[in-house]
Amino acid sequence: MSSSVPRLVIAAPSSGSGKTTVATGLMAAFASRGLAVSPHKVGPDYIDPGYHALATGRVGRNLDAYLCGAELVAPLFAHGARGCDLAVVEGVMGLFDGAAGEGELASTAHVAKLLRAPVVLVVDASSQSRSVAALVHGFASWDPEVRIGGVILNKVGSERHEGMLREALDASGVPVLGVLRRVEQVGTPSRHLGLVPVAERRAEAVGAVAAMAAQVRAGCDLDALFALARGAGALAGDTWDAGEALASSPPPPLPVPVPGGSAPRPPDRAERARPQTPDGLNRPRVAVAGGAAFTFSYAEHPELLAAAGADVVTFDPLRDEELPEGTRGLVIGGGFPEVYAPELSANEALRKAVASLARSGAPVAAECAGLLYLSRELDGLPMCGVIDAKARMDERLTLGYRDAVAVSDSVLAEAGSRMRGHEFHRTVVEPGAGVAPAWGVRVPVRRVEGFVQQGVHASYLHTHWASAPGVARRFVERCVGSWATAG
């Protein structure tokens, strides 16, 4: 692969400077010109990619050098940007802020270097004038391998203020590519874990994205920004592909029988009529939770499941009273079940269906919000009761990357397998681990967390399966195994 897709990285000196407004506005503005724009987000964030997808009409994808490894950043980027005219990558935190104690690892600067992409620095100029030149000079000279190609000044108060800022920056050698005034309507509401996801406020989000695009069109030099993007260096290497990733990953052990099940049996006529995998196996249906309550997921997960032979179907636990017909595996990612606890609890029919599927031994993978949903109760309201634990909201934010070791054999991993993950929640599950815990993590002291029982793997840890494609194949193989032994 040699990717020459024009690309920009949108960064800032710190969080709250306006990266999301500028990045999303640029995506929408360029898309409105008829360009195919590929949206990307540095780090583990799930919410911003939803706004990016709304702006571009394409799936928002994450680029995380910690979760996936630096070697996968460019291939995953090329996968997402294939066939596009432009890629816009929104950074995370401040330009040089990465994983704690790991130097530049997973920082926006690190990803920009891996992508050989120019950086546009978004500066909150609301409380400064001449000092902006010293700030920009410092960021532009800190790491000579990071190319600061321009500055967009945000929250500029007046024409006089703009003139002072431009005069100060004239001698910096870094061009001003845009000036955005303080405009209230481009703001998006936040709550305990950041922006409110698009799925929860789609109509309002459409208006917010349109306002961002209008502000960017009015205040930024789109032609100069596109010219800067076209100056990005070519990327040499492989483009990530789910099927190829699975083919190169170690094969999983043979499917284990469901507790209490019988020996594998030949498929019946109805099963033989279902679509076949490349290996000639029946395609087990894997249901993936979606909707407003479960919005946290990585785009590569369903792609890997499908490549592993699954028939992937999305369902909404807020609306659907049954699992998709023929479900043999269930994936429940992150989100905000605490916000929708009354509605999730009221959907008793689906809660019972999920519990019944779990009792059958079918594979169930639950991360964070999924863990809460599988618990006995959430903030005093009945949930699925698959896990014998209670969940509740908490004032303390748990946030950070984790190095994890699988403690128990499960549908996702063999005991002893190592994987990197991320925690991001304001909830507590009591107890925090079952008799067979899911993971051992060090934060900073070693502890175990999560639950493994029958086919269920439930944990607070968010993982990116592109870093370990065998996880998806192991899960699908377990679906096939549970299918064959059922009944």
C-alpha positions in Angstrom: 0.0 0.0 0.0 1.1 3.5 -0.7 -1.5 5.9 0.5 -1.3 9.5 -0.8 -4.7 10.6 0.6 -4.4 14.4 1.5 -4.7 14.7 5.3 -4.7 17.1 8.2 -4.3 16.6 11.9 -6.3 19.1 14.0 -4.6 19.6 17.3 -4.5 22.1 20.2 -2.4 23.2 23.1 -4.9 21.8 25.5 -8.4 20.3 25.8 -11.3 22.8 25.5 -9.6 24.8 22.8 -12.1 23.9 20.1 -10.7 20.9 18.3 -14.0 19.2 17.9 -15.7 22.3 16.5 -12.9 23.0 14.0 -12.4 19.3 13.0 -16.1 18.6 12.6 -16.7 21.9 10.8 -13.9 21.2 8.4 -15.2 17.7 7.7 -18.7 19.1 6.9 -17.4 22.1 5.0 -15.2 20.0 2.7 -17.9 17.3 2.3 -20.4 20.0 1.2 -17.9 20.8 -1.6 -18.5 17.2 -2.9 -15.3 15.7 -1.5 -15.3 12.3 0.1 -13.9 13.0 3.5 -12.5 10.3 5.8 -13.0 11.2 9.5 -10.6 10.0 12.2 -10.1 10.6 16.0 -6.9 10.1 17.9 -7.3 8.0 21.1 -10.1 5.9 22.6 -12.9 8.5 22.3 -16.3 7.1 21.1 -18.4 10.3 21.1 -16.6 12.6 18.7 -16.6 10.0 15.9 -20.4 10.1 16.0 -20.3 13.8 15.1 -17.6 13.2 12.5 -19.9 10.5 10.8 -22.7 13.0 10.8 -20.5 15.6 9.1 -19.1 13.3 6.4 -21.6 10.4 5.9 -18.8 8.0 6.6 -17.9 5.9 9.7 -15.8 7.7 12.2 -12.7 5.7 13.0 -10.2 5.8 15.9 -6.4 5.8 15.7 -5.0 4.7 19.0 -1.3 3.9 19.2 -1.7 2.6 22.8 -4.6 0.2 22.2 -3.6 -1.0 18.8 0.2 -0.4 18.7 2.0 2.2 16.7 2.5 -0.2 13.8 -1.3 -0.4 13.1 -2.0 3.4 13.1 -1.1 3.9 9.4 -2.7 0.7 8.1 -6.0 1.5 10.0 -5.9 5.0 8.7 -5.4 3.7 5.1 -8.3 1.3 5.6 -10.6 4.1 6.6 -9.4 6.6 4.1 -9.4 4.2 1.1 -11.0 6.0 -1.9 -11.3 9.3 -0.2 -10.3 12.8 -1.4 -9.3 14.1 2.1 -8.8 12.8 5.6 -9.3 15.0 8.7 -7.9 13.6 12.0 -9.1 15.2 15.2 -6.5 15.0 18.0 -6.8 14.3 21.7 -6.1 16.6 24.7 -3.0 18.8 24.1 -0.8 18.1 21.1 2.0 16.4 23.1 -0.2 14.7 25.7 -0.1 10.9 25.5 -0.5 7.8 27.7 0.6 8.6 31.3 4.2 7.7 31.9 4.7 6.6 28.3 6.3 9.7 26.7 4.8 10.6 23.4 3.0 7.3 23.0 -0.6 7.7 21.8 -0.4 11.5 21.7 -1.7 13.5 18.8 1.9 14.4 17.9 2.9 10.7 17.8 0.0 9.9 15.5 0.8 12.9 13.3 4.3 11.6 12.8 3.1 8.1 12.1 0.8 9.5 9.4 3.4 11.9 8.1 0.6 14.5 8.3 0.8 18.3 8.8 -0.8 19.7 12.0 -3.2 22.6 12.2 -3.1 24.1 15.7 -6.3 25.4 17.1 -5.6 28.1 19.7 -8.1 29.5 22.2 -7.3 33.2 21.8 -10.0 34.5 24.1 -7.6 35.7 26.9 -4.5 36.6 25.1 -3.1 38.8 22.3 0.7 39.1 21.7 1.4 36.1 23.9 -0.1 33.9 21.2 3.1 34.2 19.2 5.2 32.7 22.1 2.7 29.9 22.5 2.7 29.0 18.8 6.5 29.3 18.6 6.9 26.9 21.5 4.6 24.3 20.0 6.1 24.6 16.5 9.7 24.2 17.8 9.2 21.6 20.5 9.5 18.6 18.2 11.1 19.2 14.8 9.5 16.0 13.5 6.0 17.5 14.0 5.1 19.9 11.3 2.8 22.7 12.4 1.4 23.8 9.1 -0.9 26.6 10.3 -2.9 28.0 13.1 -6.7 28.5 13.5 -7.5 31.2 16.1 -10.6 30.3 18.0 -12.9 32.5 20.2 -11.6 35.7 18.8 -13.6 38.6 20.3 -13.4 41.4 17.7 -11.7 42.7 14.6 -9.3 44.7 16.8 -8.5 41.5 18.7 -7.9 39.6 15.5 -5.6 42.3 14.2 -3.5 42.1 17.4 -3.2 38.4 17.1 -2.3 38.4 13.4 0.3 41.1 14.0 1.9 39.0 16.8 2.0 35.9 14.6 3.4 37.6 11.5 7.0 36.9 12.6 6.3 33.3 13.8 6.5 31.7 10.4 3.3 29.8 11.0 0.4 31.1 8.8 -3.0 31.9 10.2 -5.4 29.7 8.2 -8.6 30.7 10.0 -10.2 33.0 12.6 -13.3 31.9 14.4 -15.4 34.3 16.5 -17.3 33.4 19.6 -20.5 31.9 18.4 -22.7 30.2 21.0 -24.8 28.0 18.7 -22.0 25.8 17.7 -21.7 24.5 21.2 -22.8 20.9 22.0 -24.2 19.9 25.4 -22.0 17.9 27.7 -22.6 15.7 30.8 -20.6 13.4 33.1 -18.5 11.7 30.4 -18.2 14.5 27.8 -20.4 15.5 24.8 -23.9 14.0 24.5 -23.7 11.4 21.7 -25.3 12.0 18.3 -27.6 9.0 18.8 -29.3 10.8 21.7 -29.9 14.2 20.0 -29.8 13.6 16.3 -31.9 16.5 15.2 -30.1 18.9 17.4 -26.7 17.4 16.4 -27.5 17.9 12.7 -28.1 21.6 13.5 -24.9 21.8 15.5 -22.8 20.3 12.8 -24.3 22.6 10.2 -23.4 25.6 12.4 -19.9 24.3 12.8 -19.5 24.0 9.1 -20.9 27.5 8.5 -18.5 29.0 11.0 -15.6 27.2 9.5 -16.5 28.2 5.9 -16.8 31.8 7.0 -13.6 32.0 9.0 -11.2 29.5 7.5 -9.2 29.5 4.2 -10.4 26.1 2.9 -8.3 26.3 -0.2 -5.1 26.9 1.8 -6.1 24.1 4.2 -6.6 21.6 1.3 -3.3 22.6 -0.2 -1.6 21.9 3.1 -3.3 18.5 3.3 -2.1 17.7 -0.2 1.5 18.2 1.0 1.4 15.2 3.4 4.0 12.6 2.6 3.0 9.3 1.1 2.5 6.4 3.5 4.2 3.1 2.6 3.0 -0.2 4.0 -0.1 -2.4 4.2 -3.7 -1.3 4.3 -5.5 -3.0 7.2 -8.0 -5.6 6.1 -10.2 -7.6 8.5 -9.9 -10.8 6.6 -6.2 -10.6 6.2 -5.8 -9.6 9.9 -7.7 -12.8 10.8 -5.7 -14.9 8.4 -2.4 -13.8 10.0 -3.5 -14.2 13.6 -3.0 -17.5 15.5 -5.9 -19.9 15.3 -8.1 -20.3 18.4 -8.5 -23.6 20.2 -11.4 -25.8 19.1 -14.9 -24.7 20.4 -15.7 -25.9 23.9 -19.0 -27.6 24.5 -21.7 -25.7 26.3 -22.1 -26.9 29.9 -24.8 -29.6 30.0 -24.9 -29.8 26.2 -24.5 -32.8 24.0 -21.9 -33.7 21.4 -21.8 -31.7 18.2 -24.5 -32.8 15.7 -24.8 -32.3 12.0 -26.7 -29.2 10.9 -30.3 -29.7 10.0 -32.0 -28.5 6.8 -32.7 -25.0 8.0 -29.1 -24.6 9.2 -27.7 -25.8 5.9 -29.8 -23.2 4.1 -28.1 -20.3 6.0 -25.2 -18.4 4.4 -21.9 -20.3 4.6 -18.6 -19.0 5.8 -15.5 -19.4 3.6 -14.7 -22.6 5.7 -18.1 -24.1 4.9 -19.5 -23.4 8.4 -23.0 -22.0 9.0 -22.9 -18.3 9.7 -24.0 -17.8 13.3 -25.9 -14.6 13.9 -24.2 -12.1 16.3 -26.4 -9.4 17.7 -24.7 -6.1 18.5 -26.4 -3.6 20.9 -26.9 -0.1 19.5 -29.3 2.8 19.9 -29.0 5.7 22.2 -28.0 3.7 25.3 -25.1 1.8 23.7 -23.1 4.1 21.4 -19.5 3.2 22.3 -18.0 0.8 19.7 -15.1 0.6 17.3 -15.9 0.3 13.6 -13.5 -2.5 13.2 -15.3 -4.9 15.6 -18.3 -5.7 13.4 -16.0 -5.9 10.4 -13.8 -8.5 12.2 -16.9 -10.5 13.3 -18.2 -10.6 9.7 -14.8 -11.6 8.4 -14.7 -14.3 11.0 -18.0 -15.7 9.6 -20.7 -14.1 11.6 -23.9 -12.6 10.4 -23.8 -9.3 12.3 -27.1 -7.6 13.2 -27.7 -4.5 15.3 -30.6 -4.1 17.7 -31.7 -1.4 20.1 -32.3 -2.5 23.8 -34.4 0.6 24.3 -36.9 -0.3 21.5 -36.6 -4.0 20.6 -38.4 -6.5 22.8 -36.7 -9.5 21.3 -33.2 -10.3 20.2 -32.8 -10.7 16.4 -34.1 -14.0 15.3 -31.6 -16.8 15.4 -29.1 -14.9 17.7 -26.2 -17.2 18.7 -23.9 -14.5 20.2 -24.3 -11.1 21.8 -22.0 -8.1 21.9 -22.9 -5.2 24.2 -20.5 -2.4 24.1 -20.2 0.9 26.0 -22.6 3.8 26.3 -24.9 5.4 28.9 -27.2 2.8 30.4 -27.3 4.9 33.6 -29.0 7.7 31.7 -31.6 5.2 30.3 -31.9 2.9 33.2 -35.7 3.3 33.6 -36.3 2.5 29.9 -33.9 -0.4 29.9 -35.5 -1.8 33.0 -39.0 -1.3 31.7 -38.2 -3.5 28.6 -38.6 -6.7 30.6 -39.1 -8.9 27.6 -35.7 -8.1 26.2 -34.0 -8.4 29.6 -35.5 -11.9 29.9 -34.4 -12.8 26.4 -30.8 -11.7 27.1 -30.8 -13.7 30.4 -32.1 -16.7 28.6 -29.4 -16.5 25.9 -26.7 -16.2 28.5 -28.0 -19.2 30.5 -27.9 -21.3 27.3 -24.1 -20.9 27.2 -24.1 -18.7 24.1 -21.2 -16.3 23.9 -21.9 -12.9 25.4 -19.2 -10.1 25.4 -20.1 -7.0 27.4 -17.9 -3.9 28.0 -18.6 -1.2 30.6 -22.2 -0.3 29.8 -22.8 -3.9 28.8 -21.5 -5.0 32.2 -24.0 -2.7 33.9 -26.9 -4.0 31.7 -26.0 -7.6 32.6 -25.9 -6.8 36.3 -28.7 -7.6 38.7 -29.7 -3.9 39.1 -28.5 -0.4 38.1 -29.3 2.4 40.5 -31.9 0.2 42.2 -33.7 -0.7 38.9 -33.8 -4.3 37.7 -31.5 -5.2 34.8 -30.8 -8.6 33.1 -29.6 -10.4 36.2 -27.0 -12.3 34.3 -24.2 -11.1 36.6 -24.8 -11.4 40.4 -23.7 -7.8 41.1 -25.2 -4.4 41.7 -24.3 -1.2 39.7 -24.7 2.4 40.7 -23.6 5.9 39.7 -20.5 7.3 41.4 -19.0 10.8 41.7 -15.5 9.6 41.0 -14.4 9.4 37.3 -12.4 6.2 36.5 -10.3 7.0 33.4 -7.1 5.7 31.8 -5.3 3.2 29.7 -4.8 -0.3 31.2 -2.4 -3.2 30.6 -4.5 -6.3 31.2 -4.0 -10.0 31.5 -6.8 -12.5 31.1 -7.3 -14.3 34.4 -9.8 -16.9 33.2 -10.4 -18.8 30.0 -13.3 -17.1 28.2 -15.1 -16.7 24.9 -12.7 -13.8 24.2 -9.3 -14.9 25.4 -7.3 -17.7 27.0 -6.0 -17.2 30.5 -2.6 -15.6 30.4 -3.4 -13.6 27.2 -2.3 -10.0 27.4 -4.3 -7.1 26.0 -4.4 -3.3 26.3 -7.6 -1.6 27.2 -9.2 1.6 28.4 -11.5 2.5 31.3 -13.9 5.4 31.2 -16.9 5.5 33.6 -18.5 7.1 36.7 -20.1 4.0 37.9 -19.3 1.2 40.4 -20.2 -2.5 40.2 -20.3 -4.4 43.5 -18.6 -6.8 43.7 -16.1 -5.7 41.1 -15.1 -9.3 40.1 -16.7 -12.7 40.0 -15.4 -16.1 41.2 -13.7 -16.2 37.7 -12.5 -12.7 37.0 -12.1 -11.4 33.5 -8.9 -9.3 33.7 -6.0 -8.6 36.0 -5.0 -4.9 35.7 -2.5 -2.6 37.4 -3.8 0.9 38.2 -1.3 1.5 39.8 -1.7 -1.5 42.1 -2.7 -4.9 40.7 -6.3 -5.9 40.9 -8.8 -8.2 39.2 -12.1 -7.1 37.7 -14.9 -8.4 35.6 -16.8 -11.7 35.3 -16.4 -14.9 33.3 -19.2 -17.5 33.6 -20.4 -20.0 31.0 -20.2 -18.0 27.7 -20.3 -14.6 29.4 -17.3 -12.2 29.5 -18.3 -8.9 31.2 -15.8 -6.2 32.2 -15.3 -2.5 32.5 -12.4 -2.7 30.1 -12.9 -1.3 26.5 -10.6 -3.2 24.1 -9.8 -2.7 20.4 -10.0 -6.0 18.6 -7.8 -4.8 15.7 -4.9 -5.3 18.1 -5.9 -9.0 18.6 -8.1 -10.2 15.7 -8.1 -13.7 17.1 -10.6 -12.4 19.7 -13.3 -12.0 17.0 -12.5 -15.4 15.5 -12.5 -17.1 18.9 -15.9 -15.5 19.7 -17.4 -16.6 16.4 -16.0 -20.1 16.8 -17.7 -20.2 20.2 -21.0 -19.1 18.6 -20.6 -22.0 16.1 -19.8 -24.4 18.9 -22.8 -23.3 21.1 -25.1 -23.5 18.0 -24.0 -27.1 17.3 -24.4 -28.3 20.9 -27.7 -26.5 21.5 -30.8 -28.7 21.7 
